[in-house]
């Protein structure tokens, strides 16, 4: 291979990579535009959505912790009642 052909292949590769980079950039712009995130408020919108998702996750965890607590209280109350009944503490 001559130096010229190596130079041409290298130049073609650089041009190809530039075209691919530009195509990816344009594709990303189009995708963001289609979902309504191409304006100046996009970062604020994304932060809001992330905050909502975080709040939903916290609510889910809190809900299940509350369910476990209520079931535990119910079971302990039943055990205490049964024990008191067997010991004739309840009249």
Secondary structure, DSSP 8 states (H G I E B T S, - for coil): --HHHHHHHHHHHHHHHHHHHHHHHHHHHHHHHHTT--STTHHHHHHHHHHHHHHHHHHHHHHHHHHHHHHHHHHHHHHHHHHHHHTT---
